[in-house]
Amino acid sequence: MPIYEYRCKGCGVISEFLIRSDIIEEIRCERCASEKMEKLFSPFSVSGVERKTTSSCTSCSTKSCSTCK
């Protein structure tokens, strides 16, 4: 189930909701219970992808401490 972010048009609170694709759910603001919710664009992230970065760590000589990783 994907997580979507919505902003309440009444009070401006941003909330996250798990949305099942096979069920149409009523989305209500968690603060004011308004049904006037606006779906926000959320960039996605990819897990399991290793990023290579350069380290400027000066706390060790082996470049294998937790600061370097």
C-alpha positions as CSV (number, residue, x, y, z in Angstrom):
1,M,0.0,0.0,0.0
2,P,1.4,3.3,-1.0
3,I,1.7,6.2,1.5
4,Y,0.3,9.6,0.2
5,E,0.6,13.0,1.7
6,Y,-2.4,15.3,1.9
7,R,-2.8,18.9,3.0
8,C,-6.0,20.1,4.6
9,K,-7.4,23.1,2.8
10,G,-9.2,24.1,6.0
11,C,-6.4,24.2,8.6
12,G,-3.2,23.5,6.5
13,V,-2.1,20.4,8.4
14,I,-0.1,17.8,6.3
15,S,-1.0,14.2,7.0
16,E,0.2,10.8,5.6
17,F,-2.3,8.1,4.7
18,L,-1.9,4.5,3.6
19,I,-4.2,4.1,0.6
20,R,-5.4,0.7,-0.6
21,S,-6.0,0.7,-4.3
22,D,-9.0,-1.7,-4.1
23,I,-10.9,0.5,-1.6
24,I,-12.1,4.0,-2.0
25,E,-11.6,5.7,1.3
26,E,-12.7,9.0,2.8
27,I,-9.7,11.1,3.6
28,R,-10.3,13.4,6.5
29,C,-8.0,15.8,8.3
30,E,-6.6,14.4,11.5
31,R,-6.9,17.8,13.2
32,C,-10.2,19.4,12.1
33,A,-11.9,16.4,10.4
34,S,-12.4,18.4,7.1
35,E,-12.9,16.4,3.9
36,K,-11.3,19.2,1.9
37,M,-7.9,17.5,1.4
38,E,-5.4,18.2,-1.4
39,K,-3.0,15.4,-2.5
40,L,0.6,16.6,-2.4
41,F,3.4,15.6,-4.7
42,S,6.0,13.5,-2.8
43,P,9.2,12.4,-4.4
44,F,9.9,8.7,-4.0
45,S,13.0,7.1,-2.6
46,V,14.7,3.9,-3.7
47,S,16.1,1.7,-0.9
48,G,18.8,-0.8,-1.4
49,V,20.8,1.3,-3.8
50,E,24.3,2.0,-2.6
51,R,25.5,5.6,-3.1
52,K,29.2,6.3,-3.4
53,T,30.3,9.4,-1.6
54,T,33.7,10.9,-0.8
55,S,34.5,11.3,2.8
56,S,36.4,14.1,4.4
57,C,36.7,12.2,7.7
58,T,39.8,13.0,9.8
59,S,38.9,10.8,12.8
60,C,40.5,7.6,11.5
61,S,43.2,6.5,9.1
62,T,41.5,3.5,7.7
63,K,38.4,5.3,6.4
64,S,36.2,2.6,7.9
65,C,34.7,4.3,11.0
66,S,31.0,5.2,11.3
67,T,31.8,8.8,10.3
68,C,33.3,7.7,7.0
69,K,30.5,5.5,5.9
